[in-house]
């Protein structure tokens, strides 16, 4: 049986024949599903819903004033509109009236979306949305957060109730007012004590950075006091040189490398006077300013091996020299608790002040039955006492501190004569020659 030839025209890639075959009742937009979908999915009635969905964009990048119609945006989303439309016309059945109703319902919702975005845009720019809000949209809780410890807005990582795009500018705190008491050189101002108290309650870097003005004012006041007090110290002890405050005062920063306390700053100001300033092998005078914890004293604190050995050697051979210094009336009254003139009581009070790191047994090279074994066990040779805030602040403080330094002078002089003795003055050759000539002449 002869076979008939069936000719089939190739599928045209042109969209014109298919566009003419479309029914005029069908909406072109509903027949344009996204590209790269299967025929089964394209033929599904849900394609009308999927073609309507648009990718969700962030509200911060939404342009609510765009006037381009939505149909034009969706037509430009894919490059295969004609091909997808032709496939839909061949494979998908005609849509029903219910689907047209759903389409109209979705289109009405789409028309409402730009209005909703416009409201969000107005709130984003900081427009007040309720009663009680100020022009910048800062709520009342923001002011409370500034006052709460650890939740200040200037601290890094602290969150606020501000809307996106809003900012809060916080002025740097100024230095505390003098409170009617003028600053005077040589007299510690009450604000210096107040600042050290605040630093103890807020010992962190962020707080000190925000209160740098108070710190600089307090440090300047303390340096002025040290400068004036140095003039008095040179009169009390002629071995003390005139040095600037930077060579006498200690830094406020703590060394926390080997400490369990992570606080970065000291909560006091301190100064030391010696023959070489705050550092050196000599015994010196020490003063510390702190709220309800000021201290004054002097001596040898943790000396090296050679000075410590010299002190033990002198105590073992000439114990009466140290005991004579401890029995001084001013020394007993100011630094030894007002004890009576008794060697044993004076030694006991002195050892009590230096027992912090004393040896539990005898030092090497000394007998445990030594009568001065309690003094030989010591590693520090210091004397000191606490000062009240009234003894530190005010016009009478310099005189009080100077009187205490005067009481310490015999003790400091004795220590320096042992650990760093002055070289004896040698007779000149002229004196030796002259004395010999007189003897011969006689």
Buried (B, 14 or more C-beta within 10 A) or exposed (E): EEEEEEEEEEEEEEBEEBEEEBEEEBEEBBBBBBEEBEEEEBBBEEBBBEBBEEEEEEBEEBEBEEEEEBEEEBEEEBEBBBBBBBBBBEEBEEBEEEBBEBBEEBEEEEEEEBEEBEEEBEBBEBEEEEEEBEEBBBBEEBEEBBEEEEEBBBBEEEEBEBBEEBEEEEEEEEBBEEEEEEBEEBBBBBBBBBBBBBBBEBBBEEBBEBBEEBBEBBBBBBBBBBBBBBEBBBEBBEBBBEBEBEEBBBEBEBEEEEEEEEEBBBBBBBBBBBBBBBEEBBBBBBBBBBBEBBBBBBBBBEBEEEBBBBBBBBBBEEBEEBBBBBBBEBBBEBBBEEBEEEEEBBBEBBBEBBEEEBEEEBBEEBEEEBEBBBBBBBBBBBBBBEBEBEBBBBEEBBEBBBEBBBBBBBBBEBBBEBBBEEEEEEEEEEEEEEEEEEEEEE
